[in-house]
Every structure is written in structure tokens, then in C-alpha cells.
Amino acid sequence: MWHRLFTSSAFKRFGEMFVPLTAWFIILLPFALSPFRPAVVAYLIIAFDLYFLYKSIVTAYYASLSYAQINFHNTIAYCEKLIQIKKSKKIKHFVIIPNYKEPLYKLKETIKAIAEADYPFKNISIVLAFESREAEAKEKEENIRKEFGKNFEKIFAFYHTLLEGEAPGKASNQTFAAKSLHKYCIEQGLSSEDIMITVCDADSLMPKNYFSYLTFEFLNDNDRKTHFYWAPVLLYNNFWELPFFVRMQATLSSILRLAFLSQKSNLIHISTYSTNLYLLEKINFWDVDIIPEDWHVYFQAFFAFGEKVETRPLYTIINGDAVYSGSFLKTLVNRYEQEKRWAWGVTDISYFLNNFFITPHIPLLVKVKKFLYLFETHLLWPTAFFILTVSSFIPALLNPAFNRTVLGFLLPQLTGFILTLATILLFFYTYLDFRLRHRLNQKTKLIYIPFLLIQWYFLPVVSFVLSALPALDAHTRLLLGKKITYKVTEKV
């Protein structure tokens, strides 16, 4: 009975509506409560501002910790360490590059970076995961085989045809490619436990030490069969080509990803990541009816294996592209659509709730902690901007009498002071951004330095247009039952 209830379509719909309803409730609460209980609104706003200050300090701390770890691990020659491990020769790497209408030069840049890896064995194979509906795909395959055929053990090309019930995008594409590889490995007598699968976005430039570092960590990990491995994808590859606003968004996203890396208890991979074929086989690969697949596949594994599932950090940097579509307006539109697609990951809430009550093999407290982290992430995405910027003016605006009280008079000043303390950390972010870009050969010309400081004055505008608004758009669509479709983010 309970199993039928928690897997019913009605309960699934409740899970889809839960966070979007909560987000709108939080946004509208100051308007509804201020005429009657303005003090309650004021205290809630102050509490959230203090929480935001705390989160800002935590982000700065973990970002600096990650950067220090990256510097340390960069001094370790993992390629030499691997040679001393006998089993290392048995590990085979298959790098799946899902792509659809990606420019050929971009695919070549990505594959060239893999070819230049310091991995000491020729055990890396490239897997070109094309869509059969792309007319140019065959020509791309032939071009890539001709240029890089000698650099890898094998180059595979699989052509995915979208089936009924599948959502266009990475998940369905990767599943087709990985299942095809799985069949190949069985035919070759290869053990799935010795096969590493790396999902590599078409614009992700892998660092030279990635596969050596990954293999070393994998072989020294006692629970490797249930682990993912992730290095942060920092959006600096085309940094100086970007419009001003998108450049700032790329900076913030990169520093946040860097901070995530050291938060091991909550770490979930994003975008480009690795795991073993055994784990993918046991969870039947990626669910093919979802759009954002990275966090979702983590939760697929979590509900299968429980707290054994982790994403392990790799302290190195993958250099990726931020959205750039040529013109300013087109770039903003595509960046908005990309953020909306990422925010569509709020659908994982429904998936989590549907599995929460039917997985007794996982301790309750473990599931609660995971759910609260997932819930917080998706709830703050569309709401934080409104609480931090708009809400503090609403009590006095809707209840002029409140403005004559001590709390009403102090509210704007107190929230402004707290946010100023948080803003001071932006100087640290600017310095860290500078160091990261120079590490990735994105030098800062003297003429750009004033803009790197001035840009932070536009942070509220950028946060609203390129973060809060697309996230609220995605949540509202889900609330109203209007699905989104996967749109390839154009990058030139």
C-alpha cells in the first residue's frame, strides 16, 4: 500500500510542486505579512542576511582551501606513481563526449587536450556520442579519426536515435553510448570493475594530470565501485571573449565550483566527471527521461547503494567555456536558457521523495541530510536575490507606521551593514579569480583591471537576470506542469 502511494503519479506531482510552491511562498511572504506583522518579516530578513554572510565566509574558506590543495597536488607526479602499481595497466579509460551540432574545432580542442595527457599507458579510448539526427556527424567522425587515430587505443562513434520516452540531451545520449561500450567490454572479456568511464563535455579541456591522478585515486580507493570522481570545471577558456555581464557570472560560477570541491560531505559532481562501468551497470546507466543528468545519476546510485556512494574530489582544474554566441544579446539569451536548464534539476526533488520512503536499507538520518542539502540548493537559487535586495523595503512600504519604530528605522541600515560585510569578501574572490585565470593562461591586461573591480557593482543585476529569474522561470514552469526541452547551448 505505502509503496504504491509513494510511487504514484499524484505523489510524484506533489514532489514536483513542493519546492516551486515554497519558493513563491517565500518571495510573496513579505508582501502578505508586512501589513499585519512587519516585525516578523524584519526578523526573518535579518536572519537570512546573517545566514548569507555565513555562507559567503564558508565559500571563501573552502575556495581558498581547494586552491591550496590544487597547488599541492600539482607538485605530485601521479604518472610516475602509477608505473609502480602493477594493476594500473589493467585499467582502461573510455572518455564519452556527448555532443550535438558542436563545432568541429571545439571537439578537436577537447580531444587534443586528452591526447596530451601524461597518462603513462595507451589505455584511453575516445567515445564520440553523436545524435543520428545530426547530418554533419559522419564527417566529424571521419575528420577526428584521421587526425587522432594514432593517439588513442581506440576511437568509437555511436549514433543515438531518440526513442519514445527519452528526453533529448546528455542522459539519453550517454546511456546509449555506455550500453554500447558495455556490450563491447563483455565481448572482449573485460571486467566492468576495471573500466573507467569519463563523461566529458565537448568544451572541457582536461588537465594533463587528470587521468593519471584519477587512476591513482581509483586504485587506492577501497570503495571505488560506488564512487564518482570530479575535478571542477572552471569557465575561463574563453573568458576575455565574453560580454561583461556573462564574464562576471563565469567568475562567480567558477569560484563556487572551486569551493564545492573541498566540501566532501556534500560534494556532488557537475558537468564533467568519472566513475566505473560497474556502478553504471548496476544502476542501469542514466535515466533517459531527465534533462540535468549529473546530480540525478548520483541519486540513482545513492538509492541503490546508500551512504557508500560518494563523489571524491580531484584537486586539479578542468578548463571549460562559458556561454558565448557571438553577439551580446544572443549570448545573454543562451546564458539565460542554460541557467534555466540547470535549474530544472529541481525535478530531482520529486525523484528523491519518490525513493525516500521505499529504501529501508538506507538510514533515515542519511537520507534526511541528503534531502535537506538538495532542498536548500534548489530553494535558495530563485529566492535569495529577492530576500537580499527587495524584501527589506517592503515592511515600511506596505506599513508606513512600522517605519516609525526602532526596528523599522534600523532594518535597512542593519541589512545593509550585514551585506557590506559579505561584499568585502568580493575582494578575495577578485584575487582568487586573478590567480586562477593566470594558472590557466588567461592573462589580465592592464586595461581590464578597473573593470574587474567595477563589475561587482552590477552583481545585483547579473544575479537577477542570469540566476534568480531563469531559476524562477524553471520552477514556475514545473509548478504549472509545463515541461522544458533540452536546447544545445550555442558556443562559438
SULPEGI-V265790 format. One record per pair of residues at least 4 apart in sequence whose C-alpha atoms are under 7 Angstrom apart, sorted by sequence separation. I is the first residue (numbers start at 1). J is the second residue. D is the distance in Angstrom with one decimal. If there is no record, write none. Layout:
# SULPEGI-V265790
i->I j->J d->D
i->I j->J d->D
This chain:
# SULPEGI-V265790
i->1 j->5 d->6.3
i->2 j->6 d->6.2
i->3 j->7 d->6.2
i->4 j->8 d->5.8
i->7 j->11 d->6.6
i->8 j->12 d->6.3
i->9 j->13 d->6.1
i->10 j->14 d->6.3
i->11 j->15 d->6.3
i->12 j->16 d->6.4
i->13 j->17 d->6.3
i->14 j->18 d->6.0
i->17 j->21 d->5.8
i->18 j->22 d->6.3
i->19 j->23 d->6.0
i->20 j->24 d->6.3
i->21 j->25 d->6.1
i->22 j->26 d->6.2
i->23 j->27 d->6.3
i->24 j->28 d->6.0
i->25 j->29 d->5.7
i->28 j->32 d->6.4
i->29 j->33 d->5.9
i->30 j->34 d->5.5
i->33 j->37 d->5.4
i->34 j->38 d->4.1
i->37 j->41 d->6.8
i->38 j->42 d->6.2
i->39 j->43 d->6.2
i->40 j->44 d->6.2
i->41 j->45 d->6.2
i->42 j->46 d->6.2
i->43 j->47 d->6.1
i->44 j->48 d->6.2
i->45 j->49 d->6.2
i->46 j->50 d->6.2
i->47 j->51 d->6.3
i->48 j->52 d->6.1
i->49 j->53 d->6.2
i->50 j->54 d->6.3
i->51 j->55 d->6.2
i->52 j->56 d->6.1
i->53 j->57 d->6.3
i->54 j->58 d->6.2
i->55 j->59 d->6.1
i->56 j->60 d->6.3
i->57 j->61 d->6.2
i->58 j->62 d->6.1
i->59 j->63 d->5.9
i->60 j->64 d->6.2
i->61 j->65 d->6.2
i->62 j->66 d->6.0
i->63 j->67 d->6.2
i->64 j->68 d->6.2
i->65 j->69 d->6.2
i->66 j->70 d->6.1
i->67 j->71 d->6.3
i->68 j->72 d->6.3
i->69 j->73 d->6.1
i->70 j->74 d->6.0
i->71 j->75 d->7.0
i->77 j->81 d->6.6
i->78 j->82 d->6.1
i->79 j->83 d->6.8
i->102 j->106 d->6.9
i->103 j->107 d->6.6
i->104 j->108 d->6.2
i->105 j->109 d->6.2
i->106 j->110 d->6.4
i->107 j->111 d->6.2
i->108 j->112 d->5.9
i->109 j->113 d->6.3
i->110 j->114 d->6.7
i->111 j->115 d->6.2
i->112 j->116 d->6.3
i->113 j->117 d->6.8
i->136 j->140 d->6.4
i->137 j->141 d->6.2
i->138 j->142 d->6.3
i->139 j->143 d->6.2
i->140 j->144 d->6.1
i->141 j->145 d->6.1
i->142 j->146 d->6.1
i->143 j->147 d->6.4
i->144 j->148 d->5.8
i->145 j->149 d->4.7
i->162 j->166 d->6.4
i->168 j->172 d->6.6
i->169 j->173 d->6.4
i->170 j->174 d->5.7
i->171 j->175 d->6.1
i->172 j->176 d->6.3
i->173 j->177 d->6.4
i->174 j->178 d->5.9
i->175 j->179 d->5.9
i->176 j->180 d->6.2
i->177 j->181 d->6.2
i->178 j->182 d->6.0
i->179 j->183 d->6.3
i->180 j->184 d->6.4
i->181 j->185 d->6.1
i->182 j->186 d->6.3
i->183 j->187 d->6.3
i->184 j->188 d->6.2
i->185 j->189 d->6.0
i->186 j->190 d->6.0
i->191 j->195 d->6.9
i->200 j->204 d->6.3
i->206 j->210 d->6.4
i->209 j->213 d->5.8
i->210 j->214 d->5.9
i->211 j->215 d->5.9
i->212 j->216 d->6.1
i->213 j->217 d->6.2
i->214 j->218 d->6.0
i->215 j->219 d->6.1
i->216 j->220 d->6.3
i->217 j->221 d->6.0
i->223 j->227 d->6.8
i->238 j->242 d->6.8
i->242 j->246 d->6.1
i->243 j->247 d->6.1
i->244 j->248 d->6.6
i->245 j->249 d->6.5
i->246 j->250 d->6.1
i->247 j->251 d->6.3
i->248 j->252 d->6.4
i->249 j->253 d->6.1
i->250 j->254 d->6.0
i->251 j->255 d->6.3
i->252 j->256 d->6.1
i->253 j->257 d->6.2
i->254 j->258 d->6.2
i->255 j->259 d->6.2
i->256 j->260 d->6.2
i->257 j->261 d->6.5
i->263 j->267 d->5.8
i->269 j->273 d->6.4
i->276 j->280 d->6.8
i->277 j->281 d->6.0
i->278 j->282 d->6.3
i->279 j->283 d->6.5
i->280 j->284 d->6.0
i->281 j->285 d->5.8
i->292 j->296 d->6.9
i->293 j->297 d->5.9
i->294 j->298 d->6.7
i->295 j->299 d->6.5
i->296 j->300 d->6.2
i->297 j->301 d->6.3
i->298 j->302 d->6.1
i->299 j->303 d->6.1
i->300 j->304 d->6.5
i->301 j->305 d->6.0
i->302 j->306 d->4.7
i->305 j->309 d->6.3
i->327 j->331 d->6.1
i->328 j->332 d->6.3
i->329 j->333 d->6.3
i->330 j->334 d->6.2
i->331 j->335 d->6.0
i->332 j->336 d->6.0
i->333 j->337 d->6.3
i->334 j->338 d->6.1
i->335 j->339 d->6.3
i->336 j->340 d->6.2
i->337 j->341 d->6.2
i->338 j->342 d->6.3
i->339 j->343 d->6.1
i->340 j->344 d->6.2
i->347 j->351 d->6.7
i->348 j->352 d->5.9
i->349 j->353 d->6.2
i->350 j->354 d->6.1
i->351 j->355 d->6.4
i->352 j->356 d->5.8
i->355 j->359 d->6.3
i->363 j->367 d->6.6
i->364 j->368 d->6.2
i->365 j->369 d->6.2
i->366 j->370 d->6.4
i->367 j->371 d->6.1
i->368 j->372 d->6.1
i->369 j->373 d->6.3
i->370 j->374 d->6.3
i->371 j->375 d->5.9
i->372 j->376 d->5.9
i->373 j->377 d->6.2
i->374 j->378 d->6.4
i->375 j->379 d->5.9
i->376 j->380 d->6.0
i->377 j->381 d->6.4
i->379 j->383 d->6.5
i->380 j->384 d->5.1
i->383 j->387 d->6.5
i->384 j->388 d->6.1
i->385 j->389 d->6.0
i->386 j->390 d->5.2
i->387 j->391 d->5.0
i->393 j->397 d->6.2
i->394 j->398 d->6.0
i->395 j->399 d->5.7
i->396 j->400 d->4.9
i->404 j->408 d->6.4
i->405 j->409 d->6.1
i->406 j->410 d->6.1
i->407 j->411 d->5.8
i->410 j->414 d->5.8
i->411 j->415 d->6.0
i->412 j->416 d->5.9
i->413 j->417 d->6.1
i->414 j->418 d->6.3
i->415 j->419 d->6.1
i->416 j->420 d->6.0
i->417 j->421 d->6.4
i->418 j->422 d->6.5
i->419 j->423 d->6.0
i->420 j->424 d->6.4
i->425 j->429 d->6.4
i->426 j->430 d->6.1
i->427 j->431 d->6.4
i->428 j->432 d->6.2
i->429 j->433 d->5.9
i->430 j->434 d->6.2
i->431 j->435 d->6.3
i->432 j->436 d->6.1
i->433 j->437 d->6.2
i->434 j->438 d->6.3
i->435 j->439 d->6.2
i->436 j->440 d->6.4
i->437 j->441 d->6.2
i->438 j->442 d->5.3
i->444 j->448 d->6.6
i->448 j->452 d->6.4
i->449 j->453 d->6.8
i->450 j->454 d->6.1
i->451 j->455 d->5.7
i->458 j->462 d->6.2
i->459 j->463 d->5.9
i->460 j->464 d->6.1
i->461 j->465 d->6.2
i->462 j->466 d->5.6
i->463 j->467 d->5.1
i->464 j->468 d->4.9
i->465 j->469 d->5.6
i->466 j->470 d->6.4
i->467 j->471 d->6.1
i->468 j->472 d->6.0
i->469 j->473 d->6.0
i->470 j->474 d->6.2
i->471 j->475 d->6.2
i->472 j->476 d->5.9
i->473 j->477 d->6.2
i->474 j->478 d->6.3
i->475 j->479 d->6.1
i->476 j->480 d->6.2
i->477 j->481 d->6.1
i->478 j->482 d->5.7
i->6 j->11 d->5.9
i->7 j->12 d->6.8
i->33 j->38 d->6.4
i->167 j->172 d->6.6
i->185 j->190 d->5.0
i->242 j->247 d->5.5
i->280 j->285 d->4.6
i->302 j->307 d->6.7
i->325 j->330 d->5.9
i->326 j->331 d->6.7
i->362 j->367 d->7.0
i->386 j->391 d->6.2
i->403 j->408 d->4.4
i->404 j->409 d->6.4
i->437 j->442 d->4.8
i->438 j->443 d->5.3
i->463 j->468 d->6.2
i->464 j->469 d->5.6
i->477 j->482 d->4.8
i->478 j->483 d->6.4
i->5 j->11 d->6.9
i->82 j->88 d->6.1
i->149 j->155 d->6.7
i->162 j->168 d->6.9
i->166 j->172 d->6.3
i->218 j->224 d->5.9
i->261 j->267 d->6.5
i->325 j->331 d->4.8
i->396 j->402 d->5.6
i->402 j->408 d->5.3
i->403 j->409 d->5.5
i->437 j->443 d->6.5
i->477 j->483 d->6.5
i->34 j->41 d->6.4
i->130 j->137 d->6.5
i->260 j->267 d->6.2
i->302 j->309 d->5.6
i->324 j->331 d->5.2
i->395 j->402 d->7.0
i->396 j->403 d->5.0
i->33 j->41 d->6.8
i->239 j->247 d->6.3
i->301 j->309 d->6.6
i->323 j->331 d->6.4
i->145 j->155 d->6.9
i->30 j->41 d->5.9
i->286 j->297 d->5.9
i->323 j->334 d->7.0
i->356 j->367 d->7.0
i->323 j->335 d->5.8
i->396 j->408 d->6.7
i->160 j->173 d->5.9
i->235 j->250 d->5.6
i->141 j->157 d->7.0
i->160 j->176 d->6.2
i->283 j->300 d->6.6
i->283 j->301 d->6.3
i->158 j->177 d->6.0
i->235 j->254 d->6.0
i->392 j->411 d->6.8
i->234 j->254 d->4.7
i->392 j->412 d->6.1
i->283 j->304 d->7.0
i->271 j->294 d->6.2
i->270 j->294 d->5.7
i->232 j->257 d->5.9
i->269 j->294 d->6.4
i->270 j->295 d->7.0
i->232 j->258 d->6.1
i->269 j->295 d->6.7
i->125 j->152 d->5.5
i->132 j->159 d->4.9
i->268 j->295 d->6.4
i->124 j->152 d->5.7
i->125 j->153 d->5.3
i->126 j->154 d->6.5
i->127 j->155 d->6.0
i->128 j->156 d->6.0
i->129 j->157 d->6.1
i->130 j->158 d->6.0
i->131 j->159 d->5.1
i->132 j->160 d->5.4
i->124 j->153 d->5.8
i->125 j->154 d->4.8
i->126 j->155 d->4.8
i->127 j->156 d->4.7
i->128 j->157 d->4.6
i->129 j->158 d->5.2
i->130 j->159 d->4.8
i->131 j->160 d->4.7
i->132 j->161 d->5.4
i->232 j->261 d->6.9
i->93 j->123 d->6.0
i->94 j->124 d->5.9
i->95 j->125 d->6.2
i->96 j->126 d->6.4
i->97 j->127 d->6.1
i->98 j->128 d->6.5
i->99 j->129 d->6.2
i->100 j->130 d->6.2
i->122 j->152 d->6.3
i->123 j->153 d->5.8
i->125 j->155 d->5.6
i->126 j->156 d->6.1
i->127 j->157 d->5.8
i->128 j->158 d->6.3
i->129 j->159 d->6.3
i->130 j->160 d->6.2
i->131 j->161 d->6.3
i->92 j->123 d->5.0
i->93 j->124 d->4.7
i->94 j->125 d->4.8
i->95 j->126 d->5.0
i->96 j->127 d->4.6
i->97 j->128 d->5.3
i->98 j->129 d->4.6
i->99 j->130 d->5.7
i->100 j->131 d->6.1
i->122 j->153 d->5.8
i->89 j->121 d->6.9
i->92 j->124 d->6.2
i->93 j->125 d->6.1
i->94 j->126 d->5.9
i->95 j->127 d->5.6
i->96 j->128 d->6.2
i->97 j->129 d->5.7
i->98 j->130 d->6.4
i->193 j->225 d->6.9
i->346 j->378 d->5.9
i->94 j->127 d->6.5
i->96 j->129 d->6.5
i->101 j->134 d->6.7
i->100 j->134 d->6.8
i->104 j->140 d->6.4
i->115 j->151 d->6.0
i->79 j->118 d->6.3
i->230 j->269 d->5.6
i->79 j->119 d->5.7
i->79 j->120 d->5.9
i->269 j->311 d->6.3
i->230 j->273 d->4.9
i->268 j->311 d->5.6
i->129 j->173 d->6.5
i->229 j->273 d->5.9
i->230 j->274 d->6.5
i->267 j->311 d->5.9
i->129 j->174 d->6.8
i->229 j->274 d->5.1
i->228 j->274 d->5.7
i->229 j->275 d->6.2
i->228 j->275 d->4.6
i->129 j->177 d->6.0
i->227 j->275 d->6.4
i->292 j->342 d->6.3
i->225 j->276 d->6.6
i->261 j->313 d->5.9
i->292 j->344 d->6.9
i->296 j->348 d->6.3
i->225 j->278 d->6.6
i->226 j->279 d->6.0
i->292 j->345 d->5.6
i->225 j->279 d->6.0
i->303 j->359 d->6.7
i->306 j->362 d->5.3
i->307 j->366 d->7.0
i->201 j->271 d->6.8
i->201 j->272 d->5.9
i->98 j->170 d->6.2
i->200 j->272 d->4.9
i->250 j->322 d->6.3
i->199 j->272 d->5.4
i->200 j->273 d->6.9
i->199 j->273 d->5.5
i->98 j->173 d->6.5
i->198 j->273 d->5.7
i->199 j->274 d->6.2
i->98 j->174 d->6.3
i->198 j->274 d->4.1
i->197 j->274 d->5.6
i->198 j->275 d->6.5
i->196 j->274 d->6.9
i->197 j->275 d->5.4
i->385 j->463 d->7.0
i->196 j->275 d->5.8
i->197 j->276 d->5.5
i->385 j->464 d->6.6
i->196 j->276 d->4.4
i->197 j->277 d->6.1
i->195 j->276 d->5.6
i->196 j->277 d->6.1
i->230 j->311 d->6.7
i->195 j->277 d->5.5
i->226 j->308 d->6.3
i->227 j->309 d->5.4
i->228 j->310 d->6.2
i->229 j->311 d->5.3
i->230 j->312 d->6.3
i->231 j->313 d->6.2
i->237 j->319 d->5.7
i->242 j->324 d->6.1
i->193 j->276 d->6.4
i->226 j->309 d->5.1
i->227 j->310 d->5.0
i->228 j->311 d->4.5
i->229 j->312 d->4.8
i->230 j->313 d->5.3
i->231 j->314 d->4.8
i->234 j->317 d->6.9
i->236 j->319 d->6.2
i->237 j->320 d->5.3
i->238 j->321 d->5.6
i->385 j->468 d->6.4
i->193 j->277 d->6.4
i->227 j->311 d->5.7
i->228 j->312 d->6.0
i->229 j->313 d->6.0
i->230 j->314 d->5.6
i->231 j->315 d->6.2
i->233 j->317 d->6.4
i->234 j->318 d->6.2
i->235 j->319 d->6.2
i->236 j->320 d->6.2
i->237 j->321 d->5.1
i->238 j->322 d->6.7
i->192 j->277 d->5.1
i->193 j->278 d->5.2
i->227 j->312 d->6.8
i->229 j->314 d->6.6
i->231 j->316 d->5.8
i->232 j->317 d->5.8
i->233 j->318 d->4.6
i->234 j->319 d->5.3
i->235 j->320 d->4.8
i->236 j->321 d->6.3
i->243 j->328 d->6.1
i->383 j->468 d->6.8
i->192 j->278 d->4.8
i->231 j->317 d->6.0
i->232 j->318 d->6.0
i->233 j->319 d->5.7
i->234 j->320 d->5.8
i->235 j->321 d->5.1
i->382 j->468 d->4.3
i->231 j->318 d->6.5
i->233 j->320 d->5.8
i->235 j->322 d->5.2
i->381 j->468 d->6.1
i->382 j->469 d->6.7
i->382 j->471 d->5.2
i->118 j->208 d->5.5
i->381 j->471 d->6.4
i->382 j->472 d->5.0
i->117 j->208 d->4.1
i->118 j->209 d->5.9
i->110 j->202 d->6.3
i->113 j->205 d->5.7
i->114 j->206 d->6.1
i->116 j->208 d->6.3
i->117 j->209 d->6.2
i->119 j->211 d->5.9
i->110 j->203 d->6.0
i->113 j->206 d->5.8
i->119 j->212 d->5.0
i->110 j->204 d->6.0
i->118 j->212 d->6.9
i->107 j->202 d->5.7
i->110 j->205 d->5.2
i->106 j->202 d->6.8
i->107 j->203 d->7.0
i->106 j->203 d->6.2
i->92 j->194 d->6.5
i->93 j->195 d->6.1
i->94 j->196 d->6.2
i->95 j->197 d->6.0
i->96 j->198 d->6.0
i->97 j->199 d->6.3
i->91 j->194 d->5.0
i->92 j->195 d->5.1
i->93 j->196 d->4.8
i->94 j->197 d->5.1
i->95 j->198 d->4.7
i->96 j->199 d->5.0
i->97 j->200 d->5.1
i->98 j->201 d->6.5
i->99 j->202 d->6.2
i->90 j->194 d->6.6
i->91 j->195 d->5.9
i->92 j->196 d->6.1
i->93 j->197 d->6.1
i->94 j->198 d->6.3
i->95 j->199 d->6.1
i->96 j->200 d->6.0
i->97 j->201 d->5.8
i->98 j->202 d->6.8
i->95 j->200 d->6.5
i->97 j->202 d->5.9
i->175 j->285 d->5.7
i->207 j->317 d->6.4
i->175 j->286 d->5.6
i->207 j->318 d->5.9
i->206 j->318 d->5.1
i->205 j->318 d->5.7
i->206 j->319 d->6.8
i->204 j->318 d->6.4
i->205 j->319 d->5.1
i->171 j->286 d->5.6
i->204 j->319 d->5.9
i->205 j->320 d->6.1
i->171 j->287 d->6.5
i->172 j->288 d->4.4
i->204 j->320 d->4.6
i->171 j->288 d->5.4
i->203 j->320 d->5.6
i->203 j->321 d->6.0
i->171 j->290 d->6.8
i->171 j->291 d->6.7
i->167 j->288 d->6.2
i->166 j->288 d->5.1
i->167 j->289 d->4.7
i->169 j->291 d->6.2
i->171 j->293 d->5.6
i->166 j->289 d->4.7
i->167 j->290 d->6.0
i->170 j->293 d->7.0
i->165 j->289 d->6.2
i->167 j->291 d->6.6
i->339 j->466 d->6.9
i->339 j->467 d->6.5
i->343 j->471 d->5.2
i->82 j->212 d->7.0
i->336 j->466 d->5.5
i->340 j->470 d->4.7
i->344 j->474 d->5.7
i->335 j->466 d->7.0
i->339 j->470 d->6.0
i->340 j->471 d->5.4
i->343 j->474 d->6.2
i->339 j->471 d->6.8
i->79 j->212 d->5.1
i->340 j->473 d->6.9
i->78 j->212 d->5.4
i->82 j->216 d->6.2
i->336 j->470 d->5.9
i->340 j->474 d->5.5
i->78 j->213 d->5.5
i->78 j->216 d->6.8
i->338 j->489 d->6.4
i->334 j->489 d->6.1
i->334 j->490 d->6.9
i->325 j->490 d->5.8
i->325 j->491 d->5.1
i->326 j->492 d->6.5
i->324 j->491 d->5.1
i->325 j->492 d->5.5
i->323 j->491 d->5.8
i->324 j->492 d->6.2
i->251 j->433 d->6.6
i->63 j->255 d->6.5
i->66 j->258 d->6.2
i->66 j->259 d->6.5
i->63 j->258 d->5.3
i->66 j->261 d->6.4
i->291 j->486 d->6.7
i->63 j->259 d->3.8
i->66 j->262 d->5.6
i->59 j->256 d->6.8
i->62 j->259 d->4.7
i->65 j->262 d->6.9
i->59 j->259 d->5.5
i->62 j->262 d->5.9
i->236 j->437 d->6.6
i->248 j->455 d->6.9
i->245 j->462 d->6.3
i->73 j->315 d->6.4
i->70 j->315 d->4.7
i->69 j->315 d->6.1
i->70 j->316 d->5.4
i->169 j->486 d->5.8
i->168 j->486 d->5.9
i->16 j->347 d->6.0
i->16 j->349 d->6.8
i->15 j->349 d->6.1
i->16 j->350 d->5.1
i->15 j->350 d->3.9
i->12 j->350 d->5.7
i->15 j->353 d->6.4
i->49 j->388 d->6.7
i->12 j->354 d->6.5
i->45 j->387 d->6.6
i->7 j->354 d->5.6
i->45 j->392 d->6.7
i->6 j->354 d->5.5
i->6 j->357 d->6.9
i->3 j->358 d->6.3
i->23 j->379 d->6.0
i->27 j->383 d->6.3
i->38 j->395 d->5.3
i->23 j->382 d->6.9
i->27 j->386 d->6.5
i->19 j->379 d->6.3
i->23 j->383 d->6.1
i->34 j->394 d->7.0
i->30 j->391 d->6.4
i->34 j->395 d->4.7
i->31 j->394 d->6.6
i->35 j->398 d->5.8
i->30 j->394 d->6.5
i->34 j->398 d->6.3
i->35 j->399 d->5.2
i->38 j->402 d->6.8
i->30 j->395 d->7.0
i->34 j->399 d->6.4
i->53 j->418 d->6.9
i->49 j->415 d->6.6
i->53 j->419 d->7.0
i->56 j->422 d->6.2
i->50 j->418 d->6.7
i->42 j->411 d->6.7
i->46 j->415 d->6.3
i->49 j->418 d->6.5
i->53 j->422 d->5.2
i->49 j->419 d->6.9
i->20 j->475 d->5.0
i->20 j->476 d->6.3
i->20 j->479 d->6.0
i->17 j->478 d->6.9
i->16 j->478 d->6.6
i->17 j->479 d->5.1
i->16 j->479 d->6.9
